Amino acid sequence: MKKLILVRHAKSDWPADTEDFDRPLADGGHEDAVKMAKFLKGNQVDIQYFISSPAVRALGTCEIFNQDYQVSLHTDQKLYSPSEDGIRSVIYGLEDQVDSVAMFSHNNGISNFANSISEDIFHFPTCGVAGFQIECSSWSDFDLAAKKLLFFYEPKSI
């Protein structure tokens, strides 16, 4: 059994003359990421591995989470402006010894992907987190595996 945790980056800022990729976290986004990471860790949400979009706001969110988790952290360009197929290809690239992974990405891609694997309807707010149980022993079986929503959290509700 595997666990997939999808995280939309925390609230970002958009300073003048800043490219989309380089947008930093806003102060409130930083606070939400700290709050969400502590909430997940405090509720024994096990995460063994982090993969993030390399965009500043997503990677910054991931790094804040990793202050609590202290796990291996990697980036993948496919998580920036993600498509459903791009997210799937990142999942297929996971080593099978990884049982729980958190992916830090962007909307609309992360919401579309969550909706494609769940009967629940998602629109991720900034720093929203959805956890899924995936009934497989190999990530290569992801598409055919049964998937069950375990939780959906957003900063304003925790």
CYANA upper distance limits for C-alpha pairs under 8 A (distance plus 0.5 A):
  1 MET  CA     99 ASP  CA      7.59
  1 MET  CA    133 GLN  CA      7.61
  1 MET  CA    134 ILE  CA      6.37
  1 MET  CA    135 GLU  CA      5.36
  1 MET  CA    136 CYS  CA      5.43
  1 MET  CA    137 SER  CA      5.87
  2 LYS  CA     98 VAL  CA      8.47
  2 LYS  CA     99 ASP  CA      5.26
  2 LYS  CA    100 SER  CA      6.31
  2 LYS  CA    133 GLN  CA      6.48
  2 LYS  CA    134 ILE  CA      5.44
  2 LYS  CA    135 GLU  CA      6.94
  2 LYS  CA    136 CYS  CA      6.80
  2 LYS  CA    137 SER  CA      7.21
  2 LYS  CA    139 TRP  CA      8.35
  3 LYS  CA     99 ASP  CA      6.63
  3 LYS  CA    100 SER  CA      4.99
  3 LYS  CA    101 VAL  CA      6.98
  3 LYS  CA    131 GLY  CA      7.49
  3 LYS  CA    132 PHE  CA      6.16
  3 LYS  CA    133 GLN  CA      5.23
  3 LYS  CA    134 ILE  CA      6.28
  4 LEU  CA    100 SER  CA      6.41
  4 LEU  CA    101 VAL  CA      5.84
  4 LEU  CA    102 ALA  CA      6.64
  4 LEU  CA    103 MET  CA      8.27
  4 LEU  CA    131 GLY  CA      6.29
  4 LEU  CA    132 PHE  CA      5.67
  4 LEU  CA    133 GLN  CA      7.04
  4 LEU  CA    134 ILE  CA      7.61
  5 ILE  CA    100 SER  CA      8.08
  5 ILE  CA    101 VAL  CA      6.56
  5 ILE  CA    102 ALA  CA      4.96
  5 ILE  CA    103 MET  CA      6.76
  5 ILE  CA    129 VAL  CA      7.33
  5 ILE  CA    130 ALA  CA      6.11
  5 ILE  CA    131 GLY  CA      4.80
  5 ILE  CA    132 PHE  CA      6.75
  6 LEU  CA    102 ALA  CA      6.26
  6 LEU  CA    103 MET  CA      5.59
  6 LEU  CA    104 PHE  CA      6.86
  6 LEU  CA    105 SER  CA      8.18
  6 LEU  CA    110 ILE  CA      7.77
  6 LEU  CA    114 ALA  CA      8.38
  6 LEU  CA    129 VAL  CA      6.11
  6 LEU  CA    130 ALA  CA      5.73
  6 LEU  CA    131 GLY  CA      6.90
  7 VAL  CA    102 ALA  CA      7.41
  7 VAL  CA    103 MET  CA      6.43
  7 VAL  CA    104 PHE  CA      5.27
  7 VAL  CA    105 SER  CA      6.84
  7 VAL  CA    110 ILE  CA      8.41
  7 VAL  CA    127 CYS  CA      6.74
  7 VAL  CA    128 GLY  CA      6.31
  7 VAL  CA    129 VAL  CA      5.08
  7 VAL  CA    130 ALA  CA      7.22
  8 ARG  CA     58 ALA  CA      8.00
  8 ARG  CA    104 PHE  CA      6.23
  8 ARG  CA    105 SER  CA      5.68
  8 ARG  CA    106 HIS  CA      5.91
  8 ARG  CA    107 ASN  CA      7.48
  8 ARG  CA    110 ILE  CA      7.39
  8 ARG  CA    124 PHE  CA      7.03
  8 ARG  CA    125 PRO  CA      7.70
  8 ARG  CA    126 THR  CA      6.16
  8 ARG  CA    127 CYS  CA      5.51
  8 ARG  CA    128 GLY  CA      6.03
  8 ARG  CA    129 VAL  CA      7.20
  9 HIS  CA     57 ARG  CA      6.73
  9 HIS  CA     58 ALA  CA      5.16
  9 HIS  CA     61 THR  CA      6.19
  9 HIS  CA     62 CYS  CA      8.35
  9 HIS  CA    104 PHE  CA      6.68
  9 HIS  CA    105 SER  CA      6.52
  9 HIS  CA    106 HIS  CA      6.76
  9 HIS  CA    126 THR  CA      6.26
  9 HIS  CA    127 CYS  CA      5.63
  9 HIS  CA    128 GLY  CA      8.27
 10 ALA  CA     25 LEU  CA      7.23
 10 ALA  CA     29 GLY  CA      5.15
 10 ALA  CA     30 HIS  CA      7.36
 10 ALA  CA     32 ASP  CA      7.17
 10 ALA  CA     33 ALA  CA      6.53
 10 ALA  CA     57 ARG  CA      7.54
 10 ALA  CA     58 ALA  CA      7.75
 10 ALA  CA     61 THR  CA      6.51
 10 ALA  CA    126 THR  CA      5.21
 10 ALA  CA    127 CYS  CA      4.70
 10 ALA  CA    128 GLY  CA      8.37
 11 LYS  CA     25 LEU  CA      6.45
 11 LYS  CA     26 ALA  CA      6.33
 11 LYS  CA     28 GLY  CA      7.19
 11 LYS  CA     29 GLY  CA      4.60
 11 LYS  CA     30 HIS  CA      8.07
 11 LYS  CA     32 ASP  CA      8.47
 11 LYS  CA     57 ARG  CA      8.44
 11 LYS  CA    126 THR  CA      5.84
 11 LYS  CA    127 CYS  CA      7.49
 12 SER  CA     23 ARG  CA      6.97
 12 SER  CA     24 PRO  CA      6.14
 12 SER  CA     25 LEU  CA      4.53
 12 SER  CA     26 ALA  CA      5.11
 12 SER  CA     29 GLY  CA      6.67
 12 SER  CA     57 ARG  CA      6.67
 13 ASP  CA     23 ARG  CA      6.53
 13 ASP  CA     24 PRO  CA      6.16
 13 ASP  CA     25 LEU  CA      6.12
 13 ASP  CA     26 ALA  CA      5.24
 14 TRP  CA     18 THR  CA      7.07
 14 TRP  CA     20 ASP  CA      8.21
 14 TRP  CA     23 ARG  CA      6.02
 14 TRP  CA     24 PRO  CA      7.69
 15 PRO  CA     23 ARG  CA      7.81
 18 THR  CA     22 ASP  CA      6.72
 18 THR  CA     23 ARG  CA      6.88
 19 GLU  CA     23 ARG  CA      7.11
 21 PHE  CA     55 ALA  CA      5.36
 21 PHE  CA     56 VAL  CA      6.83
 21 PHE  CA     57 ARG  CA      8.44
 22 ASP  CA     55 ALA  CA      6.73
 22 ASP  CA     56 VAL  CA      5.71
 22 ASP  CA     57 ARG  CA      7.86
 23 ARG  CA     55 ALA  CA      8.12
 23 ARG  CA     56 VAL  CA      6.44
 23 ARG  CA     57 ARG  CA      6.40
 24 PRO  CA     56 VAL  CA      6.17
 24 PRO  CA     57 ARG  CA      5.45
 24 PRO  CA     60 GLY  CA      8.11
 25 LEU  CA     29 GLY  CA      6.08
 25 LEU  CA     30 HIS  CA      6.55
 25 LEU  CA     56 VAL  CA      8.24
 25 LEU  CA     57 ARG  CA      5.70
 25 LEU  CA     60 GLY  CA      7.49
 25 LEU  CA     61 THR  CA      8.22
 26 ALA  CA     30 HIS  CA      6.80
 27 ASP  CA     31 GLU  CA      6.89
 28 GLY  CA     32 ASP  CA      6.63
 29 GLY  CA     33 ALA  CA      6.63
 29 GLY  CA    126 THR  CA      8.31
 29 GLY  CA    127 CYS  CA      8.10
 30 HIS  CA     34 VAL  CA      6.81
 30 HIS  CA     61 THR  CA      7.78
 30 HIS  CA     64 ILE  CA      8.27
 31 GLU  CA     35 LYS  CA      6.65
 32 ASP  CA     36 MET  CA      6.49
 32 ASP  CA    127 CYS  CA      7.26
 32 ASP  CA    155 PRO  CA      6.42
 33 ALA  CA     37 ALA  CA      6.50
 33 ALA  CA     61 THR  CA      6.45
 33 ALA  CA     64 ILE  CA      6.89
 33 ALA  CA     65 PHE  CA      7.26
 33 ALA  CA    127 CYS  CA      6.87
 34 VAL  CA     38 LYS  CA      6.70
 34 VAL  CA     64 ILE  CA      6.70
 34 VAL  CA     65 PHE  CA      7.28
 35 LYS  CA     39 PHE  CA      6.61
 35 LYS  CA    155 PRO  CA      7.83
 36 MET  CA     40 LEU  CA      6.64
 36 MET  CA     65 PHE  CA      8.41
 36 MET  CA    127 CYS  CA      7.97
 36 MET  CA    154 GLU  CA      8.40
 36 MET  CA    155 PRO  CA      6.83
 36 MET  CA    158 ILE  CA      8.28
 37 ALA  CA     41 LYS  CA      6.61
 37 ALA  CA     64 ILE  CA      7.91
 37 ALA  CA     65 PHE  CA      5.40
 37 ALA  CA     68 ASP  CA      7.14
 38 LYS  CA     42 GLY  CA      6.28
 38 LYS  CA     65 PHE  CA      8.39
 38 LYS  CA     68 ASP  CA      7.27
 39 PHE  CA     43 ASN  CA      6.64
 39 PHE  CA    158 ILE  CA      8.02
 40 LEU  CA     44 GLN  CA      6.92
 40 LEU  CA     45 VAL  CA      5.79
 41 LYS  CA     45 VAL  CA      6.12
 41 LYS  CA     46 ASP  CA      7.83
 41 LYS  CA     68 ASP  CA      7.49
 41 LYS  CA     69 TYR  CA      7.79
 46 ASP  CA    100 SER  CA      7.34
 47 ILE  CA     69 TYR  CA      7.88
 47 ILE  CA     71 VAL  CA      8.42
 47 ILE  CA    100 SER  CA      5.57
 47 ILE  CA    101 VAL  CA      6.12
 47 ILE  CA    102 ALA  CA      7.06
 48 GLN  CA     71 VAL  CA      6.53
 48 GLN  CA     72 SER  CA      7.91
 48 GLN  CA     98 VAL  CA      7.13
 48 GLN  CA     99 ASP  CA      7.59
 48 GLN  CA    100 SER  CA      5.89
 48 GLN  CA    101 VAL  CA      6.41
 49 TYR  CA     71 VAL  CA      6.22
 49 TYR  CA     72 SER  CA      5.85
 49 TYR  CA     73 LEU  CA      6.79
 49 TYR  CA     98 VAL  CA      7.52
 49 TYR  CA    100 SER  CA      7.13
 49 TYR  CA    101 VAL  CA      5.32
 49 TYR  CA    102 ALA  CA      6.90
 50 PHE  CA     62 CYS  CA      7.80
 50 PHE  CA     71 VAL  CA      7.50
 50 PHE  CA     72 SER  CA      6.74
 50 PHE  CA     73 LEU  CA      5.18
 50 PHE  CA     74 HIS  CA      6.74
 50 PHE  CA    101 VAL  CA      6.29
 50 PHE  CA    102 ALA  CA      5.47
 50 PHE  CA    103 MET  CA      6.56
 50 PHE  CA    104 PHE  CA      8.21
 51 ILE  CA     73 LEU  CA      6.35
 51 ILE  CA     74 HIS  CA      5.31
 51 ILE  CA     75 THR  CA      5.77
 51 ILE  CA     76 ASP  CA      7.25
 51 ILE  CA    101 VAL  CA      7.97
 51 ILE  CA    102 ALA  CA      6.83
 51 ILE  CA    103 MET  CA      5.42
 51 ILE  CA    104 PHE  CA      6.83
 52 SER  CA     58 ALA  CA      6.88
 52 SER  CA     59 LEU  CA      6.22
 52 SER  CA     62 CYS  CA      7.02
 52 SER  CA     73 LEU  CA      8.13
 52 SER  CA     74 HIS  CA      6.80
 52 SER  CA     75 THR  CA      5.12
 52 SER  CA     76 ASP  CA      6.65
 52 SER  CA     79 LEU  CA      7.10
 52 SER  CA    103 MET  CA      6.13
 52 SER  CA    104 PHE  CA      4.99
 52 SER  CA    105 SER  CA      6.78
 53 SER  CA     58 ALA  CA      6.28
 53 SER  CA     59 LEU  CA      6.68
 53 SER  CA     75 THR  CA      6.03
 53 SER  CA     76 ASP  CA      6.01
 53 SER  CA     77 GLN  CA      6.27
 53 SER  CA     78 LYS  CA      7.60
 53 SER  CA     79 LEU  CA      5.03
 53 SER  CA     80 TYR  CA      5.47
 53 SER  CA    104 PHE  CA      6.61
 53 SER  CA    105 SER  CA      5.98
 54 PRO  CA     58 ALA  CA      7.27
 54 PRO  CA     59 LEU  CA      6.10
 54 PRO  CA     75 THR  CA      5.89
 54 PRO  CA     76 ASP  CA      6.93
 54 PRO  CA     77 GLN  CA      6.67
 54 PRO  CA     79 LEU  CA      8.24
 54 PRO  CA     80 TYR  CA      7.41
 55 ALA  CA     59 LEU  CA      6.47
 55 ALA  CA     80 TYR  CA      7.12
 56 VAL  CA     60 GLY  CA      6.25
 57 ARG  CA     61 THR  CA      6.72
 58 ALA  CA     62 CYS  CA      6.73
 58 ALA  CA    104 PHE  CA      6.41
 58 ALA  CA    105 SER  CA      6.54
 58 ALA  CA    106 HIS  CA      7.95
 59 LEU  CA     63 GLU  CA      6.55
 59 LEU  CA     75 THR  CA      8.26
 59 LEU  CA    104 PHE  CA      7.90
 60 GLY  CA     64 ILE  CA      6.78
 61 THR  CA     65 PHE  CA      6.91
 61 THR  CA    104 PHE  CA      8.12
 62 CYS  CA     66 ASN  CA      6.64
 62 CYS  CA    104 PHE  CA      6.91
 63 GLU  CA     67 GLN  CA      6.97
 64 ILE  CA     68 ASP  CA      8.03
 65 PHE  CA     69 TYR  CA      6.92
 66 ASN  CA     70 GLN  CA      5.35
 66 ASN  CA     71 VAL  CA      7.00
 66 ASN  CA     73 LEU  CA      8.37
 76 ASP  CA     80 TYR  CA      8.28
 76 ASP  CA     90 VAL  CA      8.08
 78 LYS  CA     82 PRO  CA      6.27
 78 LYS  CA     83 SER  CA      8.33
 78 LYS  CA     86 GLY  CA      5.87
 78 LYS  CA     87 ILE  CA      7.21
 78 LYS  CA     90 VAL  CA      7.77
 79 LEU  CA     83 SER  CA      8.47
 79 LEU  CA     86 GLY  CA      7.50
 79 LEU  CA     87 ILE  CA      6.90
 79 LEU  CA    104 PHE  CA      7.89
 79 LEU  CA    105 SER  CA      5.86
 79 LEU  CA    106 HIS  CA      7.83
 80 TYR  CA    105 SER  CA      6.88
 80 TYR  CA    106 HIS  CA      7.14
 81 SER  CA    106 HIS  CA      7.11
 81 SER  CA    107 ASN  CA      8.29
 81 SER  CA    109 GLY  CA      7.25
 82 PRO  CA     86 GLY  CA      6.42
 82 PRO  CA     87 ILE  CA      6.98
 82 PRO  CA    105 SER  CA      7.86
 82 PRO  CA    106 HIS  CA      7.50
 82 PRO  CA    107 ASN  CA      8.50
 82 PRO  CA    108 ASN  CA      8.42
 82 PRO  CA    109 GLY  CA      5.43
 82 PRO  CA    110 ILE  CA      7.61
 83 SER  CA     87 ILE  CA      6.80
 83 SER  CA    109 GLY  CA      5.84
 83 SER  CA    113 PHE  CA      8.06
 84 GLU  CA     88 ARG  CA      6.71
 84 GLU  CA    109 GLY  CA      7.02
 84 GLU  CA    110 ILE  CA      8.34
 84 GLU  CA    112 ASN  CA      7.39
 84 GLU  CA    113 PHE  CA      5.58
 84 GLU  CA    116 SER  CA      8.41
 85 ASP  CA     89 SER  CA      6.61
 86 GLY  CA     90 VAL  CA      6.96
 87 ILE  CA     91 ILE  CA      6.90
 87 ILE  CA    113 PHE  CA      7.98
 88 ARG  CA     92 TYR  CA      6.68
 89 SER  CA     93 GLY  CA      6.75
 90 VAL  CA     94 LEU  CA      7.30
 91 ILE  CA    139 TRP  CA      6.94
 91 ILE  CA    140 SER  CA      8.43
 91 ILE  CA    142 PHE  CA      8.29
 92 TYR  CA    139 TRP  CA      6.10
 92 TYR  CA    140 SER  CA      5.79
 92 TYR  CA    142 PHE  CA      8.05
 93 GLY  CA    139 TRP  CA      8.33
 94 LEU  CA     98 VAL  CA      7.54
 94 LEU  CA    139 TRP  CA      6.98
 95 GLU  CA    139 TRP  CA      7.97
 96 ASP  CA    137 SER  CA      7.64
 96 ASP  CA    138 SER  CA      5.77
 96 ASP  CA    139 TRP  CA      6.63
105 SER  CA    109 GLY  CA      8.32
105 SER  CA    110 ILE  CA      6.81
106 HIS  CA    110 ILE  CA      6.25
107 ASN  CA    111 SER  CA      6.51
107 ASN  CA    112 ASN  CA      8.43
107 ASN  CA    124 PHE  CA      7.72
108 ASN  CA    112 ASN  CA      6.58
109 GLY  CA    113 PHE  CA      6.53
110 ILE  CA    114 ALA  CA      6.66
110 ILE  CA    124 PHE  CA      7.99
111 SER  CA    115 ASN  CA      6.64
111 SER  CA    122 PHE  CA      6.22
111 SER  CA    123 HIS  CA      5.75
111 SER  CA    124 PHE  CA      6.22
112 ASN  CA    116 SER  CA      6.69
112 ASN  CA    122 PHE  CA      8.33
113 PHE  CA    117 ILE  CA      7.12
114 ALA  CA    118 SER  CA      6.63
114 ALA  CA    122 PHE  CA      7.17
115 ASN  CA    119 GLU  CA      7.26
115 ASN  CA    120 ASP  CA      7.19
115 ASN  CA    121 ILE  CA      6.38
115 ASN  CA    122 PHE  CA      6.50
117 ILE  CA    147 LYS  CA      7.38
118 SER  CA    147 LYS  CA      7.62
118 SER  CA    148 LYS  CA      7.76
118 SER  CA    149 LEU  CA      7.54
124 PHE  CA    128 GLY  CA      5.79
124 PHE  CA    129 VAL  CA      8.04
124 PHE  CA    154 GLU  CA      8.50
125 PRO  CA    154 GLU  CA      7.25
126 THR  CA    154 GLU  CA      8.25
127 CYS  CA    154 GLU  CA      6.92
127 CYS  CA    155 PRO  CA      7.09
128 GLY  CA    152 PHE  CA      7.83
128 GLY  CA    153 TYR  CA      6.23
128 GLY  CA    154 GLU  CA      4.90
128 GLY  CA    155 PRO  CA      7.25
129 VAL  CA    151 PHE  CA      8.41
129 VAL  CA    152 PHE  CA      6.13
129 VAL  CA    153 TYR  CA      5.71
129 VAL  CA    154 GLU  CA      6.88
130 ALA  CA    149 LEU  CA      7.94
130 ALA  CA    150 LEU  CA      8.06
130 ALA  CA    151 PHE  CA      6.13
130 ALA  CA    152 PHE  CA      4.84
130 ALA  CA    153 TYR  CA      7.00
131 GLY  CA    149 LEU  CA      6.58
131 GLY  CA    150 LEU  CA      5.80
131 GLY  CA    151 PHE  CA      5.71
131 GLY  CA    152 PHE  CA      6.99
132 PHE  CA    147 LYS  CA      6.93
132 PHE  CA    148 LYS  CA      5.91
132 PHE  CA    149 LEU  CA      5.03
132 PHE  CA    150 LEU  CA      5.74
132 PHE  CA    151 PHE  CA      7.76
133 GLN  CA    147 LYS  CA      6.15
133 GLN  CA    148 LYS  CA      5.61
133 GLN  CA    149 LEU  CA      6.93
133 GLN  CA    150 LEU  CA      6.94
134 ILE  CA    142 PHE  CA      7.66
134 ILE  CA    145 ALA  CA      6.74
134 ILE  CA    146 ALA  CA      6.49
134 ILE  CA    147 LYS  CA      5.22
134 ILE  CA    148 LYS  CA      7.18
135 GLU  CA    145 ALA  CA      5.79
135 GLU  CA    146 ALA  CA      5.75
135 GLU  CA    147 LYS  CA      6.86
136 CYS  CA    141 ASP  CA      6.77
136 CYS  CA    142 PHE  CA      7.37
136 CYS  CA    145 ALA  CA      6.29
136 CYS  CA    146 ALA  CA      8.35
137 SER  CA    141 ASP  CA      8.18
138 SER  CA    142 PHE  CA      7.87
141 ASP  CA    145 ALA  CA      6.55
153 TYR  CA    157 SER  CA      7.31
153 TYR  CA    158 ILE  CA      7.58
154 GLU  CA    158 ILE  CA      7.26
